[in-house]
Amino acid sequence: MKVSNRTDREARRRAARMEARQALARNQGRRRLKDNVYAGIAGALVLALAVALQVFWFSSSPTAEDLALLESQAKAGSSETGSASAIPDPSLAEGRIFSGALSLNGAPVGIELDGNVAPQAVAVFKSLSDEGFFDGKSCHRLTTGESMGVLQCGSADGTGASDPDYQWGPVENTPADGVYPAGSIAVARAGTTDSHGTQFFIVYKDSVITQETGGYTIMGKVTSGQDVLGSIAEAGVAGGVQDGKPLTPVTIDSFTLQ
């Protein structure tokens, strides 16, 4: 009799456990169904909103300000995804030499960029010059040290800060001995060999520049107007130091290449 009672109790326990598991399964099924319904409703609302916005936009004759806002947002989105589509291919300059002029404070400086020795750099600066990027930009840095004399230009905001959305590489055509002859036109960079941007510097006297970080790409030379650079250098650096903002503000009126 005792054995029989024990067996009945165990059977009842097994039945209770089975019922509990079945109840849990039913509750989970109902919860999943409810979640799927809510998700479907939310998706439908998002789709309906998107369609409504599109209908409104294309039927509301957007203003020029609206279009400008959309364009700026598209550019921002492209920047966030790290798009490098703005960097021209070096093949655009390979085997070509471009001549032109750089106007500084109304005074012309003849220049030549050589795609044979620095195709990537020359492709970039030919593209920027064609876009008129440099027009109105400044030359924000002048060095007047005994062994280094350069005028640096082309900063997007005039402060010398690099533009993280427009960086490229590699370094090309660097002098092994670190000597940059007077008249050299070279590309500045933020630090690494793939951090070139829109800035360049013109060497107005023979200079020695450290090559510890890989040197700087010499992409061309001054062909005339070296005296213009000399006059800027003679005016000195603001504050009487040897490296800083030119005492006489220097503006790029134009940068043309043919």
Secondary structure, 3 states (H helix, E strand, C coil): CHHHHHHHHHHHHHHHHHHHHHHHHHHHHHHHHHHHHHHHHHHHHHHHHHHHHHHHHHHCCCCHHHHHHHHHHHHHHHHHCCCCCCCCCHHHCCCCEEEEEEEECCEEEEEEEECCCCHHHHHHHHHHHHHCCCCCCECCEEECCCCCCEEEECCCCCCCCCCCCCCECCCCCCCCCCEECCCEEEEEECCCCCCEEEEEEEECCCEECCCCCCCCCEEEEEEECHHHHHHHHHHCEHHHCCEECECCCCEEEEEEEC
